[in-house]
């Protein structure tokens, strides 16, 4: 009897030694949990931005900020979710080979830490959403965002609590199904973003057009200033260049061709550029509200344009701009 007891103790010690935490376990568990945090937070952020785009609030909407947030969240999901699924598969493979690893203290601590961080994240999101609602956010927006946050919360807590308590540790196919569902949901979410804010090519074209509008605004300002100083419009844009201030006439950011400029009369001039998009073309979101809301800070209503060549005619008000110019000159003389 004593011999068999001694053999049992030795075998128990060998099992404990074989199932001891290793640096590999720590690396895989920590990477798995970290990518999970990142994926959950950005999944919620992505859908909140989608809701903002589809149901824009007239009091609080900024198209460029929304698209930047969507692009960042999509990029993070494209990287973090595959890493999370890969590390989950590697951990599942180790658990299948040695079921005792499921009882690792490290694994349980990290899972409960995951639930804690997820709970704090969701609570903070709910607090922000309720605060926005009390500040006058649209009711439809509020309820859709609450639904997204609660749906993610139920999914996260339900899966991990089940994983901690499940008995069919070797036979359950739920983790594999969860990985497939997660992959399909993330892929569908990213594809949905292309319909709402446009494809990467669309975004590139819009950014070029934003630069064109910004260049035309600067040119307009320089032309009006030139007129204010010399009482005549420049006959060509090169006249605006100044070696002292360092100002150089901008060119089209994509084609590197000069912008078109034409003097119509003593007080009227025209600036033209060729745009890749229309001011009203902002995907599905643009159907919901006045397109003016979808511009960046650098744009305004008097720079609305269609796709292709668009010209902007400007008429200088002598009383308005001359008095402003004289005021600047008087101020300079004082110093």
C-alpha positions as CSV (number, residue, x, y, z in Angstrom):
1,X,0.0,0.0,0.0
2,X,2.7,2.4,0.9
3,X,4.4,1.7,-2.4
4,X,1.3,2.6,-4.4
5,X,0.7,5.8,-2.3
6,X,4.3,6.8,-3.0
7,X,3.8,6.2,-6.7
8,X,0.6,8.2,-6.7
9,X,2.4,11.2,-5.0
10,X,5.2,11.0,-7.6
11,X,2.7,10.9,-10.4
12,X,0.8,13.9,-8.9
13,X,4.1,15.8,-8.6
14,X,4.9,15.0,-12.2
15,X,1.5,16.2,-13.3
16,X,1.9,19.5,-11.4
17,X,5.3,20.0,-12.9
18,X,4.0,19.3,-16.4
19,X,1.2,21.8,-16.0
20,X,3.2,24.6,-14.5
21,X,2.8,28.0,-16.1
22,X,5.4,28.8,-18.7
23,X,6.5,32.1,-20.4
24,X,4.7,30.8,-23.5
25,X,1.4,30.6,-21.5
26,X,1.9,34.0,-20.1
27,X,2.6,35.5,-23.5
28,X,-0.4,33.8,-25.3
29,X,-2.9,34.6,-22.5
30,X,-1.8,38.2,-22.2
31,X,-1.7,38.8,-26.0
32,X,-5.1,37.1,-26.3
33,X,-6.7,39.2,-23.6
34,X,-5.1,42.5,-24.8
35,X,-6.3,42.0,-28.4
36,X,-9.7,41.2,-27.0
37,X,-9.9,44.5,-25.0
38,X,-8.9,46.4,-28.1
39,X,-11.3,44.6,-30.4
40,X,-14.3,45.1,-28.1
41,X,-13.6,48.8,-27.5
42,X,-13.2,49.6,-31.2
43,X,-16.1,47.4,-32.3
44,X,-18.4,49.6,-30.0
45,X,-16.7,52.8,-31.3
46,X,-17.2,51.7,-34.9
47,X,-20.9,51.1,-34.6
48,X,-21.4,54.3,-32.6
49,X,-19.9,56.2,-35.4
50,X,-22.1,54.3,-37.9
51,X,-25.1,55.4,-35.9
52,X,-23.8,59.0,-35.9
53,X,-23.5,58.9,-39.7
54,X,-26.9,57.3,-40.4
55,X,-28.7,59.5,-37.8
56,X,-26.7,62.7,-37.7
57,X,-27.4,65.2,-34.9
58,X,-27.7,68.7,-36.3
59,X,-26.2,70.1,-33.2
60,X,-23.2,67.9,-33.0
61,X,-21.8,66.4,-36.2
62,X,-18.4,66.6,-37.9
63,X,-18.0,64.4,-41.0
64,X,-14.2,64.4,-41.1
65,X,-13.9,63.5,-37.4
66,X,-16.4,60.7,-37.9
67,X,-14.6,59.2,-40.9
68,X,-11.3,59.4,-39.1
69,X,-12.7,57.5,-36.2
70,X,-14.3,54.9,-38.6
71,X,-11.0,54.4,-40.4
72,X,-9.0,54.0,-37.2
73,X,-11.5,51.5,-35.7
74,X,-11.7,49.5,-38.9
75,X,-7.9,49.3,-39.1
76,X,-7.6,48.2,-35.5
77,X,-10.3,45.5,-35.9
78,X,-8.6,44.2,-39.1
79,X,-5.4,43.5,-37.1
80,X,-6.6,42.8,-33.5
81,X,-9.4,40.3,-34.3
82,X,-7.2,37.9,-36.4
83,X,-4.5,38.0,-33.7
84,X,-7.2,37.3,-31.0
85,X,-8.6,34.3,-33.0
86,X,-5.1,32.9,-33.7
87,X,-4.0,33.1,-30.0
88,X,-7.4,31.6,-29.0
89,X,-6.8,28.7,-31.3
90,X,-3.3,28.2,-30.0
91,X,-4.5,28.3,-26.4
92,X,-7.4,25.9,-27.3
93,X,-4.9,23.5,-28.8
94,X,-2.8,23.5,-25.6
95,X,-5.9,23.0,-23.5
96,X,-6.9,20.0,-25.6
97,X,-3.5,18.4,-25.2
98,X,-3.5,19.1,-21.5
99,X,-6.9,19.8,-19.9
100,X,-5.3,20.6,-16.6
101,X,-4.1,23.9,-18.1
102,X,-7.7,25.1,-17.8
103,X,-7.2,25.3,-14.1
104,X,-4.2,27.6,-14.3
105,X,-4.4,30.5,-11.9
106,X,-3.0,32.8,-14.6
107,X,-5.8,31.9,-17.1
108,X,-8.6,32.4,-14.5
109,X,-7.1,35.7,-13.3
110,X,-6.9,37.1,-16.8
111,X,-10.4,36.0,-17.7
112,X,-11.8,37.7,-14.6
113,X,-9.7,40.7,-15.4
114,X,-11.2,40.7,-18.9
115,X,-14.7,40.6,-17.4
116,X,-13.7,43.5,-15.1
117,X,-12.3,45.7,-17.8
118,X,-15.2,44.9,-20.1
119,X,-17.6,45.8,-17.3
120,X,-15.8,49.1,-16.6
121,X,-15.6,50.0,-20.4
122,X,-19.3,49.3,-20.8
123,X,-20.3,51.3,-17.7
124,X,-18.2,54.3,-18.9
125,X,-19.8,54.0,-22.4
126,X,-23.3,53.9,-20.9
127,X,-22.5,56.9,-18.7
128,X,-21.3,58.9,-21.7
129,X,-24.4,57.9,-23.7
130,X,-26.8,58.9,-20.9
131,X,-25.0,62.2,-20.5
132,X,-25.3,62.8,-24.3
133,X,-29.0,61.9,-24.1
134,X,-29.6,64.4,-21.3
135,X,-27.7,67.0,-23.3
136,X,-30.3,66.6,-26.1
137,X,-29.0,63.8,-28.3
138,X,-31.5,62.3,-30.6
139,X,-33.6,59.6,-29.1
140,X,-33.1,57.2,-32.0
141,X,-29.3,57.6,-31.7
142,X,-29.5,57.0,-27.9
143,X,-31.4,53.8,-28.0
144,X,-29.4,52.3,-30.9
145,X,-26.1,53.0,-29.1
146,X,-27.5,51.6,-25.9
147,X,-28.5,48.5,-27.8
148,X,-25.0,48.1,-29.3
149,X,-23.3,48.4,-26.0
150,X,-25.6,46.0,-24.2
151,X,-25.5,43.5,-27.0
152,X,-21.6,43.5,-26.8
153,X,-21.8,43.2,-23.0
154,X,-24.2,40.2,-23.1
155,X,-22.0,38.5,-25.7
156,X,-18.7,39.0,-23.8
157,X,-20.0,38.1,-20.4
158,X,-22.1,35.2,-21.6
159,X,-19.2,33.6,-23.5
160,X,-16.5,33.9,-20.9
161,X,-18.8,32.9,-18.0
162,X,-19.8,29.8,-20.0
163,X,-16.1,29.1,-20.7
164,X,-15.3,29.2,-17.0
165,X,-18.1,26.9,-16.0
166,X,-18.5,24.5,-19.0
167,X,-18.1,20.8,-18.4
168,X,-17.8,19.6,-22.0
169,X,-14.3,20.9,-22.2
170,X,-13.1,18.6,-25.0
171,X,-16.2,18.1,-27.1
172,X,-17.8,21.6,-27.3
173,X,-17.8,23.2,-30.7
174,X,-19.0,26.6,-29.4
175,X,-15.5,28.2,-29.3
176,X,-15.0,27.3,-33.0
177,X,-18.5,28.7,-33.8
178,X,-17.8,31.8,-31.8
179,X,-14.6,32.4,-33.8
180,X,-16.5,32.0,-37.1
181,X,-19.3,34.3,-36.0
182,X,-16.9,36.9,-34.7
183,X,-15.0,36.8,-38.0
184,X,-18.2,37.2,-40.1
185,X,-19.5,40.0,-37.8
186,X,-16.2,42.0,-38.0
187,X,-16.0,41.4,-41.8
188,X,-19.6,42.6,-42.3
189,X,-19.0,45.6,-40.0
190,X,-16.0,46.7,-42.2
191,X,-17.9,46.1,-45.4
192,X,-20.8,48.2,-44.0
193,X,-18.4,51.0,-43.4
194,X,-17.6,51.2,-47.1
195,X,-21.3,51.8,-47.8
196,X,-21.6,54.5,-45.1
197,X,-18.4,56.5,-45.5
198,X,-17.0,55.1,-48.8
199,X,-14.2,52.9,-49.9
200,X,-10.5,53.8,-49.3
201,X,-10.3,55.1,-52.8
202,X,-13.3,57.4,-52.1
203,X,-11.7,58.7,-49.0
204,X,-8.5,59.4,-50.8
205,X,-10.4,61.4,-53.5
206,X,-12.3,63.4,-50.8
207,X,-9.1,64.2,-49.0
208,X,-7.6,65.5,-52.3
209,X,-10.7,67.6,-52.9
210,X,-10.5,69.0,-49.3
211,X,-6.9,70.1,-50.1
212,X,-8.1,71.7,-53.4
213,X,-10.8,73.7,-51.6
214,X,-8.2,74.8,-49.0
215,X,-5.8,75.9,-51.7
216,X,-8.6,77.9,-53.5
217,X,-9.5,79.6,-50.2
218,X,-5.9,80.7,-49.7
219,X,-5.7,81.9,-53.3
220,X,-8.9,83.9,-52.9
221,X,-7.5,85.5,-49.7
222,X,-4.2,86.3,-51.4
223,X,-6.0,87.8,-54.5
224,X,-8.3,90.0,-52.4
225,X,-5.2,91.2,-50.3
226,X,-3.3,91.9,-53.6
227,X,-6.3,94.0,-54.8
228,X,-6.5,95.8,-51.4
229,X,-2.8,96.8,-51.6
230,X,-2.7,97.8,-55.4
231,X,-6.2,98.6,-56.4
232,X,-6.0,96.1,-59.2
233,X,-6.5,92.4,-59.6
234,X,-3.4,90.3,-60.5
235,X,-3.4,89.3,-64.2
236,X,-1.9,86.0,-63.3
237,X,-1.4,83.9,-60.1
238,X,2.4,84.2,-60.2
239,X,2.0,87.8,-59.3
240,X,0.9,86.7,-55.8
241,X,4.3,85.0,-55.0
242,X,6.4,86.8,-52.5
243,X,10.0,86.0,-51.8
244,X,10.0,87.9,-48.4
245,X,6.9,86.2,-46.9
246,X,7.8,82.9,-48.7
247,X,4.3,82.5,-50.2
248,X,4.2,80.3,-53.3
249,X,1.2,79.7,-55.4
250,X,-0.2,76.2,-54.7
251,X,-0.8,73.6,-57.4
252,X,-3.3,70.8,-57.6
253,X,-2.1,68.3,-54.9
254,X,-2.7,65.2,-57.2
255,X,-2.0,66.3,-60.8
256,X,0.5,69.1,-59.9
257,X,-1.1,71.3,-62.5
258,X,-1.8,75.0,-61.7
259,X,-5.2,76.1,-60.7
260,X,-7.2,78.1,-63.3
261,X,-7.6,81.8,-62.7
262,X,-9.3,84.4,-64.8
263,X,-10.0,88.2,-64.4
264,X,-13.5,89.0,-65.5
265,X,-13.5,92.8,-64.7
266,X,-12.0,95.2,-62.2
267,X,-13.7,93.6,-59.2
268,X,-14.5,90.1,-60.4
269,X,-12.4,87.1,-60.8
270,X,-12.8,83.3,-61.2
271,X,-11.0,80.4,-59.7
272,X,-11.4,76.9,-61.2
273,X,-10.3,73.4,-60.1
274,X,-11.1,69.8,-61.2
275,X,-12.6,67.8,-58.4
276,X,-12.8,64.0,-58.1
277,X,-16.0,64.0,-56.0
278,X,-19.1,66.0,-55.4
279,X,-19.8,68.0,-52.3
280,X,-23.1,66.1,-51.9
281,X,-21.5,62.7,-52.4
282,X,-20.9,61.3,-48.9
283,X,-22.2,57.7,-49.2
284,X,-25.4,56.6,-47.4
285,X,-24.9,59.2,-44.7
286,X,-25.4,62.1,-47.0
287,X,-29.0,61.1,-47.6
288,X,-29.9,61.9,-44.1
289,X,-29.1,65.6,-43.6
290,X,-28.0,68.8,-45.3
291,X,-24.7,68.1,-47.0
292,X,-23.1,71.2,-45.4
293,X,-22.8,69.2,-42.2
294,X,-20.5,66.7,-43.9
295,X,-17.7,69.1,-44.7
296,X,-14.5,69.5,-42.8
297,X,-13.5,72.7,-41.0
298,X,-11.8,74.1,-44.1
299,X,-14.9,74.0,-46.3
300,X,-18.0,76.2,-46.4
301,X,-21.2,76.5,-48.4
302,X,-19.7,78.9,-51.0
303,X,-17.2,76.1,-52.0
304,X,-19.8,73.5,-53.0
305,X,-18.7,71.7,-56.1
306,X,-19.7,68.9,-58.5
307,X,-17.4,66.1,-59.7
308,X,-15.2,67.5,-62.5
309,X,-14.2,71.0,-63.4
310,X,-15.9,73.6,-61.2
311,X,-15.4,77.4,-61.2
312,X,-16.1,79.8,-58.4
313,X,-16.8,83.4,-59.4
314,X,-16.0,86.0,-56.7
315,X,-17.0,89.7,-56.7
316,X,-15.0,92.1,-54.4
317,X,-17.0,94.6,-52.4
318,X,-14.8,97.7,-52.5
319,X,-16.4,99.3,-49.4
320,X,-16.0,96.2,-47.3
321,X,-12.6,95.0,-48.4
322,X,-11.0,98.4,-49.0
323,X,-11.9,99.6,-45.5
324,X,-10.6,96.5,-44.0
325,X,-7.3,96.8,-46.0
326,X,-7.0,100.5,-45.0
327,X,-7.5,99.5,-41.4
328,X,-4.7,97.0,-41.6
329,X,-2.4,99.5,-43.2
330,X,-3.2,102.1,-40.5
331,X,-2.4,99.6,-37.8
332,X,0.9,98.8,-39.4
333,X,1.8,102.5,-39.6
334,X,1.2,102.8,-35.8
335,X,4.0,100.4,-35.2
